[in-house]
Amino acid sequence: MTDTSTPPSAESAEASAAPTATEEASEAKKSESVASDSDLFRQSEIAADYVEGLLDILDYDGDIDELVSAGRPMVEVVGGRLQPLVGQRGATLEALQELTRLAIFRATGSPSRLLLDIGGYRAARRKELAAVARNAVEKVKEHGDPVRLEAMSAFERKCVHDVVNAIPGVQSESEGVEPNRRIVVRAAD
């Protein structure tokens, strides 16, 4: 039987030259964050191009801003006459967002958490939902009974959860199945 192992002195030299597992993990995280940031910017560019094509087809005018915020790609469309692209309670906007996410998936092969906003709808809706959440919290604190809110989209539920979870003494959870998924606000356990 022949010994094919490396002599101990060679192993020691290789081990001191090779990075440790911790160093390798640190380098991998650095390259991942750089790659993910560039991936997010790429996703917002793809989305902006797709939305621009839709606006051209529909003969709508709008300025398109592409950005990355809070770790997700975003596209904002600003201009006049955009309300039909938002639809009733943002239904058309949600559909356009899903189509844009599909365009990103088709181009990149990976799912996207793109957030599309048209005419500032999401920013305005976020303010309305914060008021709804605070009102529900007040009712829970005053009466002690859980408060069930109306059915909401995932975006709307996230906005409400963020506000409720920032207030001590209350908690929120989602219940039900789409499209009738809603939030229940109750006293914290």
Phi, psi and chi 1 to 4 in degrees:
 res  aa     phi    psi   chi1   chi2   chi3   chi4
   1 MET       -  130.0 -179.8  172.8 -144.8      -
   2 THR   -98.3  135.7  -51.5      -      -      -
   3 ASP   -86.4  116.1 -177.1   10.9      -      -
   4 THR  -105.0    9.9   58.6      -      -      -
   5 SER   -74.6  157.0   63.9      -      -      -
   6 THR   -75.7  140.0  -50.4      -      -      -
   7 PRO   -59.8  149.1  -14.6   20.3      -      -
   8 PRO   -54.8  -37.1  -21.0   26.8      -      -
   9 SER   -66.7  -35.3   60.5      -      -      -
  10 ALA   -70.0  -39.6      -      -      -      -
  11 GLU   -61.3  -42.1  -76.5  178.6    1.8      -
  12 SER   -63.3  -40.9  -60.1      -      -      -
  13 ALA   -66.0  -42.3      -      -      -      -
  14 GLU   -65.4  -41.2  -73.8  175.8   13.0      -
  15 ALA   -64.6  -39.5      -      -      -      -
  16 SER   -72.3  -26.6   64.2      -      -      -
  17 ALA   -84.1  -28.4      -      -      -      -
  18 ALA   -79.7  143.4      -      -      -      -
  19 PRO   -69.7  151.6   20.3  -26.1      -      -
  20 THR   -74.7  167.6   65.9      -      -      -
  21 ALA   -61.5  -37.7      -      -      -      -
  22 THR   -64.5  -43.7  -54.7      -      -      -
  23 GLU   -63.5  -41.3  -69.0  170.5  -26.7      -
  24 GLU   -63.3  -42.8  -73.3  177.0   -4.6      -
  25 ALA   -64.0  -40.4      -      -      -      -
  26 SER   -63.1  -44.3  176.2      -      -      -
  27 GLU   -64.0  -39.7  -73.4  -59.3  -46.8      -
  28 ALA   -63.3  -41.9      -      -      -      -
  29 LYS   -63.6  -41.5  -77.2 -176.4 -178.6  176.7
  30 LYS   -61.0  -46.7  -74.0  179.4 -171.8  173.8
  31 SER   -69.3  -32.9   65.7      -      -      -
  32 GLU   -63.6  -44.9  -92.8 -179.0   31.2      -
  33 SER   -66.8  -37.6   68.6      -      -      -
  34 VAL   -65.4  -45.8  170.0      -      -      -
  35 ALA   -63.7  -41.5      -      -      -      -
  36 SER   -68.2  -37.7   71.8      -      -      -
  37 ASP   -62.2  -44.9  -74.8  -12.2      -      -
  38 SER   -67.8  -34.6   65.1      -      -      -
  39 ASP   -63.8  -40.9  -72.3  -13.8      -      -
  40 LEU   -65.4  -42.4  -64.9  175.4      -      -
  41 PHE   -64.0  -40.0  -77.6  112.8      -      -
  42 ARG   -61.9  -42.5  172.8   88.7  173.7  108.8
  43 GLN   -61.7  -41.9  -71.2  179.0   20.3      -
  44 SER   -67.3  -33.8   65.7      -      -      -
  45 GLU   -66.4  -45.4  -70.9  172.3  -13.8      -
  46 ILE   -59.9  -45.0  -67.0  166.7      -      -
  47 ALA   -62.7  -43.5      -      -      -      -
  48 ALA   -62.5  -42.0      -      -      -      -
  49 ASP   -63.1  -42.2  -70.2  -16.8      -      -
  50 TYR   -64.2  -46.8 -179.4   77.7      -      -
  51 VAL   -64.6  -39.3  170.0      -      -      -
  52 GLU   -60.7  -40.4 -176.2  176.3   16.4      -
  53 GLY   -62.5  -41.6      -      -      -      -
  54 LEU   -63.2  -44.0  -73.9  175.9      -      -
  55 LEU   -61.3  -39.4  -69.1  176.2      -      -
  56 ASP   -63.5  -45.2  -72.5  -15.8      -      -
  57 ILE   -61.4  -41.5  -70.0  168.8      -      -
  58 LEU   -83.6   -5.8  -64.0  169.5      -      -
  59 ASP    60.1   46.8 -163.7   27.6      -      -
  60 TYR  -108.8  144.5  -80.8   91.4      -      -
  61 ASP  -101.9  137.0  -68.8  -36.4      -      -
  62 GLY  -169.0  147.1      -      -      -      -
  63 ASP   -89.5  135.5  -67.1  -32.9      -      -
  64 ILE  -112.5  124.5  -60.0  172.6      -      -
  65 ASP  -111.3  129.7  -67.4  -33.6      -      -
  66 GLU  -112.5  134.8   53.4 -166.5   64.1      -
  67 LEU  -156.7  173.7   54.2  130.7      -      -
  68 VAL  -123.4  127.2  172.6      -      -      -
  69 SER  -139.6  133.3  178.1      -      -      -
  70 ALA    53.2   39.4      -      -      -      -
  71 GLY    74.0   19.8      -      -      -      -
  72 ARG  -140.3  146.9   52.0 -171.5  -48.3 -174.6
  73 PRO   -71.6  144.7   23.8  -29.2      -      -
  74 MET  -137.2  147.9  -65.7 -177.8   65.0      -
  75 VAL  -132.9  128.0  169.5      -      -      -
  76 GLU  -117.2  131.9  -64.0  176.6  -15.0      -
  77 VAL  -112.7  124.4 -177.5      -      -      -
  78 VAL  -123.4  138.2 -177.2      -      -      -
  79 GLY   161.7  178.0      -      -      -      -
  80 GLY   -86.4  162.1      -      -      -      -
  81 ARG    62.3   32.4 -112.4 -171.7   74.6 -145.1
  82 LEU  -101.9   -5.6  -64.6  174.3      -      -
  83 GLN   -53.9  -38.9 -179.4   55.3   37.5      -
  84 PRO   -60.5  -24.7  -25.4   34.4      -      -
  85 LEU   -80.3  -12.7  -63.2  177.9      -      -
  86 VAL   -90.1  -45.3  172.6      -      -      -
  87 GLY    76.2 -179.6      -      -      -      -
  88 GLN   -69.7  122.4 -175.2  177.7   15.4      -
  89 ARG    52.3   30.9  -68.9 -157.9   50.6 -151.1
  90 GLY    79.5   13.0      -      -      -      -
  91 ALA   -63.4  -42.8      -      -      -      -
  92 THR   -68.5  -39.7  -54.6      -      -      -
  93 LEU   -59.0  -44.5  172.9   59.0      -      -
  94 GLU   -60.9  -41.9  -69.5  -68.9  -28.4      -
  95 ALA   -66.0  -42.6      -      -      -      -
  96 LEU   -63.9  -37.2  -70.0  172.2      -      -
  97 GLN   -62.5  -43.3  177.2  174.9  -84.1      -
  98 GLU   -65.1  -41.0  -72.8  -53.9  -50.7      -
  99 LEU   -62.0  -39.8  -70.9  172.4      -      -
 100 THR   -68.0  -38.9  -52.8      -      -      -
 101 ARG   -62.9  -37.5  -74.0  177.4  174.7  176.6
 102 LEU   -65.4  -38.4  -73.5  171.5      -      -
 103 ALA   -62.7  -39.4      -      -      -      -
 104 ILE   -65.4  -44.3  -67.0  169.0      -      -
 105 PHE   -60.5  -42.7 -178.1   77.7      -      -
 106 ARG   -61.7  -37.9 -171.6 -178.8   70.8 -140.3
 107 ALA   -80.6  -32.0      -      -      -      -
 108 THR  -109.8  -23.6   65.5      -      -      -
 109 GLY    82.9    2.5      -      -      -      -
 110 SER  -129.0  148.7   35.3      -      -      -
 111 PRO   -66.6  157.3   15.2  -20.2      -      -
 112 SER  -126.4  151.2  175.8      -      -      -
 113 ARG  -105.6   29.8  -65.8  179.7   53.8 -127.1
 114 LEU   -49.9  139.4  170.4   84.2      -      -
 115 LEU  -115.4  120.2 -172.7   63.9      -      -
 116 LEU  -104.9  132.0  175.5   64.0      -      -
 117 ASP  -127.2  137.5 -167.2    7.5      -      -
 118 ILE  -126.4  126.4  -62.2  176.9      -      -
 119 GLY    61.7   23.8      -      -      -      -
 120 GLY    71.9   15.7      -      -      -      -
 121 TYR   -58.8  -47.3  172.8   79.3      -      -
 122 ARG   -65.1  -39.4  -69.6 -161.2 -169.5  -86.5
 123 ALA   -62.9  -44.5      -      -      -      -
 124 ALA   -66.5  -42.2      -      -      -      -
 125 ARG   -65.3  -36.4 -175.6   69.5  175.9  138.9
 126 ARG   -58.9  -41.1 -164.5  174.0  -82.4  120.1
 127 LYS   -65.4  -43.5  -72.5  179.1 -176.0  176.1
 128 GLU   -60.8  -43.2  -68.8  171.7   10.3      -
 129 LEU   -68.4  -32.5  -68.6  165.9      -      -
 130 ALA   -62.8  -40.1      -      -      -      -
 131 ALA   -66.6  -41.0      -      -      -      -
 132 VAL   -61.4  -44.0  167.4      -      -      -
 133 ALA   -64.0  -45.6      -      -      -      -
 134 ARG   -63.3  -38.2  -74.9 -170.6  -64.1  -86.8
 135 ASN   -63.1  -43.8 -174.2   35.3      -      -
 136 ALA   -63.2  -40.7      -      -      -      -
 137 VAL   -61.9  -43.7  165.8      -      -      -
 138 GLU   -59.3  -43.5  -74.1  176.0   22.4      -
 139 LYS   -63.5  -42.6  -72.9 -179.7 -178.7  178.0
 140 VAL   -63.5  -44.5  167.9      -      -      -
 141 LYS   -68.0  -33.2  -74.1 -174.7  172.6 -174.2
 142 GLU   -76.0  -46.0 -176.0  178.0  -33.2      -
 143 HIS  -104.6  -22.1  -57.4  -70.4      -      -
 144 GLY    83.8  -10.1      -      -      -      -
 145 ASP   -87.4  147.4  -64.2  -33.1      -      -
 146 PRO   -63.0  148.6  -17.6   27.6      -      -
 147 VAL  -115.9  123.3  174.3      -      -      -
 148 ARG   -97.8  125.4  -77.2 -179.3  171.0   66.6
 149 LEU   -91.8  167.1  -58.7  175.8      -      -
 150 GLU   -65.7  163.1   64.4 -175.0   33.4      -
 151 ALA   -61.6  141.3      -      -      -      -
 152 MET  -139.8  160.1  -62.7  179.1 -173.6      -
 153 SER   -73.6  168.4   69.4      -      -      -
 154 ALA   -59.2  -42.2      -      -      -      -
 155 PHE   -59.1  -46.4  161.9   76.8      -      -
 156 GLU   -65.3  -41.9  -67.0  171.2  -35.2      -
 157 ARG   -63.3  -40.7  -70.8 -168.2  -49.0  -88.5
 158 LYS   -61.0  -42.4  168.1  111.8  175.0   64.1
 159 CYS   -59.8  -44.3  -67.6      -      -      -
 160 VAL   -68.3  -45.8  171.4      -      -      -
 161 HIS   -56.5  -43.7  -77.2  -55.6      -      -
 162 ASP   -59.2  -42.7  -71.2  -11.9      -      -
 163 VAL   -69.7  -48.1  170.9      -      -      -
 164 VAL   -63.1  -43.2  171.8      -      -      -
 165 ASN   -68.6  -14.5  -68.3  -27.6      -      -
 166 ALA   -86.6   -5.8      -      -      -      -
 167 ILE  -106.5  123.1  -59.3  171.4      -      -
 168 PRO   -67.5  147.8    9.6   -9.9      -      -
 169 GLY    92.0   -5.1      -      -      -      -
 170 VAL  -134.7  161.4  -69.0      -      -      -
 171 GLN  -145.5  162.3   63.4 -174.2   26.9      -
 172 SER  -133.4  153.2   61.9      -      -      -
 173 GLU  -149.5  152.8   63.3 -175.1   23.1      -
 174 SER   -94.4  146.9  -66.7      -      -      -
 175 GLU  -140.6  159.3   69.9  176.5   17.6      -
 176 GLY    92.1 -177.3      -      -      -      -
 177 VAL  -122.7  143.8  179.1      -      -      -
 178 GLU   -54.8  143.1  -64.9  -68.5   -7.9      -
 179 PRO   -89.4   11.2   34.1  -35.2      -      -
 180 ASN  -104.5   26.3  -62.7  -46.1      -      -
 181 ARG   -75.1  134.2 -162.2  152.4  168.3   79.2
 182 ARG  -136.4  170.5   67.0 -175.7   66.5 -117.9
 183 ILE  -106.9  140.6  -70.2 -179.6      -      -
 184 VAL  -114.9  126.2  178.7      -      -      -
 185 VAL  -105.7  130.7  179.8      -      -      -
 186 ARG  -144.9  168.1   61.4 -179.4   45.4  134.5
 187 ALA   -64.5  143.5      -      -      -      -
 188 ALA   -67.1  147.3      -      -      -      -
 189 ASP   -69.3      -  -64.7  -28.5      -      -
